[in-house]
Amino acid sequence: MNIGSMSIMQNGIRGFQNAQSLINRSAADLAHLNVTHSSQNPEASEADEVSAIRSPEESIAALKQGEIYARAGAKVISAGYDTIGTLLDIRV
């Protein structure tokens, strides 16, 4: 059964998964920075900081961006469920 709202929900799920990936990556960047700052070896710490992907500010901004994307994906999923309920004359 091919209902148009199924692709809407798939897009919402894909958007939510992309948001989750962005959040996980940003959290890992922040954790990596935290580990490098608490390192006992100053030479290793300096080398790790240079190779860090993002600054703490960028990682925090990306976390917020991921939150916004996740909320948008959830709203798309909800709209898809509402559309299916309307097509089938039921409310979920």
Secondary structure, DSSP 8 states (H G I E B T S, - for coil): ---HHHHHHHHHHHHHHHHHHHHHHHHHHHHHHHHHHT-S-HHHHHHHHHH-SS-HHHHHHHHHHHHHHHHHHHHHHHHHHHHHHHHTT---
